[in-house]
Amino acid sequence: MARVLLVDDDDGFCSATKTLLGADGHEVTSAGSIVEAIATLKAHTFDVMLIDLSLPDGSGLQLITDDRPPAVIITGHPSVETAVRALRGPVVDYLIKPVDRAKLNDVLDSLSEADLQPETASSSVDHIIGDSEAIQSLREQILQFGPLNETVLITGESGTGKELVAKALHRARNPKGKLVAINCGAIAPELIASELFGHEKGAFTGATSNRAGVFETAGDGTVFLDEIGELPAEQQVALLRILENRTVMRVGSAQARPITARVVAATNRALDEMVANGDFREDLFFRLMVFYLTVPPLRERLADIPMLTQHLLESITAEYDTPSEATPDVLEAMNEYDWPGNVRELKHTLLRAAILCKGRTAVDELPADFGRPLLLDSDNDSIKPGMAIRDMERMLIEKTLKHHHGKRKETAAALGVSLKTLYNRLKEYEEAGEAIVV
Amino acid sequence: MMATLDELGIETVRDAIHKLNNCLNTISMQSEVAKVFVDQGAVDEAQDALDVVRRECQIATLLSRFLSEHTVAR
């Protein structure tokens, strides 16, 4: 995945390119002018710039300097090929509009490690937003532990941003390496060994070829084991062996393969209590606890709400063209709430609020359900004790879809799921004769 | 409703060629976008992309007619 800054004043082109690159796993930020691009470059780190030659405030060539990421020139004029090729500076390639998706990916894939923007230790924590004492302390700890090869355990309530911390630890040690994340609670118990450790062909029914597990795949990078508390007991033993011996054995193989990846684990559960109850191995617990970080809940860092709000609204604005600021009244109301769902709840609240305030100059009111995240209707008839999770999910999707007037992209974003997941659910309901009609 | 040449700000052959070039770029890239959405099963979004393609095709037809007429006139 490359972090791409796209500089072009053609909105249609930017939108199409963002969609195409996003589908291939790249992270794209766009800027419509040289001034905007310079401001964006100061605020964020990029691996490559895609620059249109003619911009409203000058030539895109002005952005190319040795201290900036390598550039790919985009032009609608094939005749400038020779001129572009003669340029000095870190120009990787040039592309002619209309840009072919395969060609675009070839260019990004061809960026060698040397081409990629070196990430400084301090820039690894850039994505962790906030100025509160709790967050400053967390950033310092990340910078201390990040470059080490040791295992780190991240604890914190759901929605606090544990994965973001894992990414920062990864970037601080080996940003060019792979970060392979696996959610231990989301994989069927019978498959988890194969996912973690890999398997040999014929090791079990369905193992039609050899497959590397996450430890081998990560290489010299990082393995992020999310929801480590959900790891089945038998896999806990195997994981302990890997951490102790730094070797992995694929399922169905007796060959020990050395691993160099660093392990970062996260959980929102009290592992010490799980150890006391016999639900988690004590030896693994202490092996994971070499270094540990606690991500503070949002209620303990309310001072960060204005900064987080601004950051989140900016990213929402980029996608939905909604207001990019919140009024002081809205900020005050958010500051008086205890945010049980943490930053994830804040993000979804702002998304709903921004969509509802579309067309206005600022987010000036919060959604009607603000402060009652589990209640969907004011008459509280939505969630009942004992209700099946599937029924609740269907109800949530139906209400959110109606709220967004049937717009599926916005609905998926509000629910925090991919568009494909939303379509899959709708199809399931349809096939079960329970189609949602909006 | 299809845009007119005036609404598109087309006054000269040069304007028309520039706009036609942009149209063709948009048609090509939005077709790719539609393909991506179809692969993802996102029917509505694919339809939106195809609507853009259709609109740009209409504009391209209008522009090519304008260009033919000017070429003949010369």
Chai-1 contact restraints between the chains, C-beta under 6 A:
chainA,res_idxA,chainB,res_idxB,connection_type,confidence,min_distance_angstrom,max_distance_angstrom,comment,restraint_id
A,G12,B,T26,contact,1.0,0.0,6.0,A-B,restraint_1
A,A16,B,M29,contact,1.0,0.0,6.0,A-B,restraint_2
A,A16,B,Q30,contact,1.0,0.0,6.0,A-B,restraint_3
A,A16,B,V33,contact,1.0,0.0,6.0,A-B,restraint_4
A,T19,B,V33,contact,1.0,0.0,6.0,A-B,restraint_5
A,L20,B,E32,contact,1.0,0.0,6.0,A-B,restraint_6
A,A23,B,V36,contact,1.0,0.0,6.0,A-B,restraint_7
A,G76,B,N21,contact,1.0,0.0,6.0,A-B,restraint_8
A,K97,B,N25,contact,1.0,0.0,6.0,A-B,restraint_9
A,P98,B,N25,contact,1.0,0.0,6.0,A-B,restraint_10
A,P98,B,S28,contact,1.0,0.0,6.0,A-B,restraint_11
A,P98,B,M29,contact,1.0,0.0,6.0,A-B,restraint_12
A,R101,B,E32,contact,1.0,0.0,6.0,A-B,restraint_13
A,R408,B,D44,contact,1.0,0.0,6.0,A-B,restraint_14
A,L419,B,A42,contact,1.0,0.0,6.0,A-B,restraint_15
A,K420,B,Q40,contact,1.0,0.0,6.0,A-B,restraint_16
A,K420,B,G41,contact,1.0,0.0,6.0,A-B,restraint_17
A,Y423,B,G41,contact,1.0,0.0,6.0,A-B,restraint_18
